[in-house]
Amino acid sequence: MTDVTSGANVAEANTETVETETVETEAGTARITWHRAEQARLVLAVSHGAGGGIEARDLKALAEVLPAHGVTVARVEQPWRVAGKKLAPAPRTLDTGWRGIWPALAGPGLPVISGGRSAGARVACRTATELGAHAVLALSFPLHPPGKPEKSRAGELLGSGVPTLVVQGGNDPFGKPGEFPEGGYELVEVPYGDHGFAVPKRAEISQDEAVAVITEAVVEWTGSLG
């Protein structure tokens, strides 16, 4: 069941239309904020992590940049977040919510890139083959809990089964780029970036430049997808 919000909540931009849609899933009510490209060829669906929402700097930047390149961006709020809860549920519940949202994401009839940041990236990897995702975008993939490299989640990433791009901060405590195993995926490093892609003031690149590394990498990658 979907409910598309219109009227004052629909904003027009040069290359996109923004609208909000609610979707009922077995895990509760989810919400999609659509940033539609005028001549879309792909949909990039991205969800948030366990400690934040769709206002994360990387998700906002992708929504601002990609529609001009023919990619509609769907920023997805999982049911627990819509319900105002502070703690994310178990991974299986996150997967259930993502499965319930998927028909709405595939509704435009375009190939869908399944994506997310942190916990959302894990969900995208775990469900990609099952849902028929065109590719996976993993932002700040939490390779392991901070300080516990022995508890690797590499199997989820390596098991996505579809073309996958990882964008990882150079100083991410959940897994620095050099810790990632070899595999059939691409990895782009955001220099000095932490788990939220924030860079310290003393870094050799500015915060805006760090965000640009993300958007430019995703624009190039999505352009290469058939």
NUTI-271612 format. One record per residue (C-alpha): x, y, z. Coordinates in pm, 1 decimal, m for minus. Layout:
        px        py        pz
         X         Y         Z
...
***
This chain:
        px        py        pz
       0.0       0.0       0.0
     142.1     337.3     m91.4
      41.2     694.6     m28.9
     203.6     963.2    m241.0
     209.1    1308.9     m87.6
     142.6    1592.7    m328.8
      70.0    1963.7    m325.6
     293.6    2171.5    m101.1
     526.6    1879.5     m39.9
     618.2    1845.6    m406.5
     905.9    2068.6    m514.3
    1021.0    2129.8    m868.5
    1388.7    2166.0    m957.8
    1565.8    2196.0   m1288.3
    1619.4    1824.2   m1325.9
    1408.1    1658.5   m1059.2
    1076.4    1634.0    m880.7
    1073.6    1564.7    m506.2
     784.4    1383.7    m342.2
     718.7    1167.5     m38.1
     556.7     825.4     m33.8
     460.8     602.3     258.5
     471.5     225.8     221.5
     320.1     m34.7     452.7
     547.6    m331.5     522.8
     537.4    m628.7     759.1
     781.8    m436.2     978.0
     565.2    m123.1     987.2
     523.2     196.0     785.7
     823.5     303.2     580.7
     874.4     632.1     398.8
    1041.4     709.5      66.7
    1155.3    1056.1     m35.0
    1179.0    1053.0    m413.9
    1415.6    1279.2    m605.2
    1304.9    1201.9    m959.8
    1518.1    1270.9   m1263.6
    1336.1    1407.7   m1566.1
    1475.0    1137.2   m1794.5
    1564.2     861.8   m1552.2
    1742.1     545.2   m1658.6
    1810.4     407.3   m1309.0
    1672.4     426.8    m955.7
    1918.0     448.2    m667.9
    1747.7     346.6    m343.9
    1949.2     436.1     m33.3
    1864.8     380.0     330.7
    2018.5     516.8     648.4
    2222.0     349.0     917.5
    2134.4     237.7    1269.4
    2224.0     570.9    1426.5
    2090.2     831.2    1185.8
    1841.2     915.6     916.6
    1818.7    1018.6     554.7
    1958.4    1361.4     639.3
    2310.2    1209.6     640.4
    2549.9    1421.3     434.1
    2620.8    1148.7     178.4
    2255.7    1062.5     117.5
    2160.6    1429.3      82.6
    2445.8    1495.5    m157.6
    2356.6    1200.5    m379.6
    1994.4    1315.0    m391.2
    2106.5    1662.1    m498.9
    2354.5    1551.7    m765.0
    2240.1    1229.6    m930.6
    1904.9    1333.2   m1084.6
    2093.3    1561.8   m1323.9
    2271.4    1248.0   m1446.5
    1957.9    1047.3   m1517.7
    1939.6     867.7   m1183.5
    1629.5     897.3    m968.3
    1723.5     880.8    m600.0
    1492.8     727.9    m339.7
    1596.3     803.8      18.4
    1432.7     536.5     230.7
    1339.9     559.4     598.8
    1299.6     219.7     757.1
     983.0     160.5     968.0
    1165.7     184.8    1300.3
    1287.8     530.2    1207.6
     946.0     645.8    1086.5
     799.9     525.3    1417.0
    1042.2     749.2    1606.1
    1238.6     470.4    1773.1
    1597.4     539.7    1869.8
    1734.5     188.5    1831.3
    1734.8     m16.1    1512.6
    1580.7    m364.3    1529.2
    1753.3    m693.4    1448.6
    1899.9    m739.8    1097.8
    1621.5    m978.6     996.9
    1363.3    m708.3    1074.5
    1558.0    m454.4     869.6
    1560.4    m702.4     581.0
    1185.2    m752.3     617.0
    1127.8    m379.9     594.0
    1349.4    m350.6     285.7
    1166.6    m637.0     114.3
     835.6    m463.6     180.8
     962.5    m136.3      36.9
    1110.4    m294.5    m276.8
     790.5    m313.3    m490.2
     750.4      64.3    m456.9
    1114.7     116.4    m551.6
    1072.1    m102.3    m858.2
     740.9      64.4    m943.5
     884.9     308.9   m1200.0
     993.4       8.8   m1408.1
    1362.9      99.4   m1405.5
    1664.7    m102.8   m1287.3
    1707.6     m45.6    m913.6
    2043.1      m3.8    m741.1
    2004.5    m121.5    m383.3
    2204.4      95.6    m149.3
    2249.7     234.9     194.4
    2493.9     358.2     450.4
    2632.2     146.7     735.3
    2355.1     m91.0     849.2
    2161.4       4.4     537.4
    2454.7    m110.1     325.3
    2447.3    m448.6     498.1
    2077.4    m484.2     422.1
    2137.5    m397.7      56.9
    2410.0    m661.3      28.0
    2212.9    m933.2     205.6
    1901.7    m893.2      m8.2
    2040.9    m788.5    m348.5
    2020.1   m1120.9    m530.6
    1686.6   m1215.7    m376.6
    1522.3    m888.0    m479.1
    1678.8    m866.9    m823.1
    1883.1    m553.7    m757.9
    2073.8    m419.1   m1057.0
    2373.9    m334.5    m837.4
    2464.3    m239.6    m479.7
    2601.5      86.8    m342.0
    2756.4      36.0       2.3
    2835.3     361.2     181.4
    3047.9     327.8     495.8
    3010.8     m50.6     499.3
    3060.4    m160.9     863.1
    3316.7    m432.0     797.2
    3347.4    m499.8    1169.5
    3254.1    m338.8    1502.6
    3510.4     m76.4    1610.1
    3814.1    m242.5    1761.5
    3693.5    m593.4    1676.7
    3833.6    m682.1    1333.1
    3789.2   m1050.8    1411.2
    3411.4   m1006.0    1385.5
    3416.7    m951.6    1011.3
    3104.8    m898.4     802.1
    3295.6    m938.5     476.8
    3078.2   m1234.5     382.2
    2776.4   m1008.2     340.0
    2966.4    m776.6     107.7
    3127.0   m1054.0     m94.0
    2793.4   m1232.1    m123.0
    2595.1    m949.0    m282.0
    2604.4   m1126.6    m617.0
    2576.0    m807.8    m823.7
    2810.1    m522.7    m925.2
    2898.9    m343.2    m602.9
    3062.8     m11.8    m518.6
    3193.7      52.2    m167.8
    3263.8     412.2     m64.8
    3463.3     412.9     257.3
    3617.4     678.5     477.1
    3993.4     654.7     514.7
    3960.9     670.0     895.4
    3640.0     470.0     939.7
    3665.2     280.1    1270.9
    3420.7      23.0    1133.7
    3674.9     m72.0     868.2
    3943.4     125.0     689.3
    3982.3      69.8     314.4
    4303.3    m128.1     364.2
    4121.0    m381.4     582.0
    3878.8    m487.1     309.9
    3941.3    m825.6     147.1
    3993.0    m873.0    m221.9
    3673.9    m943.4    m410.9
    3456.5    m865.4    m707.0
    3364.6    m513.0    m604.4
    3500.2    m161.5    m646.6
    3615.7      50.7    m354.4
    3660.9     426.8    m342.1
    3831.5     589.4     m44.5
    3725.1     924.5      96.4
    4051.6    1057.1     241.8
    4043.7    1130.2     616.7
    3672.1    1048.0     633.8
    3520.3     884.9     941.5
    3209.8     663.0     945.2
    2992.4     962.8     857.8
    3246.9    1091.7     602.3
    3330.8    1383.8     828.3
    3689.5    1506.0     787.8
    3890.5    1691.8    1054.1
    3966.7    2058.8    1004.9
    4336.6    1980.6     977.3
    4277.8    1744.7     683.6
    4427.3    1824.2     345.2
    4080.0    1828.7     189.4
    3773.5    2026.8     293.1
    3440.2    1875.5     392.5
    3289.2    1984.1      60.1
    3575.2    1819.1    m127.7
    3524.7    1499.6      68.2
    3156.5    1491.7     m23.4
    3248.5    1560.0    m385.1
    3465.3    1245.3    m383.8
    3150.9    1049.4    m298.5
    2920.5    1206.0    m555.0
    3175.2    1200.5    m835.6
    3252.5     833.8    m773.5
    2885.4     737.5    m774.0
    2809.9     944.1   m1085.2
    3093.4     770.6   m1269.5
    2994.4     424.9   m1143.2
    2625.4     459.3   m1226.0
    2723.7     584.6   m1570.2
    2917.4     263.0   m1628.1
    2629.2      32.8   m1537.1
    2452.2    m123.7   m1832.1
***
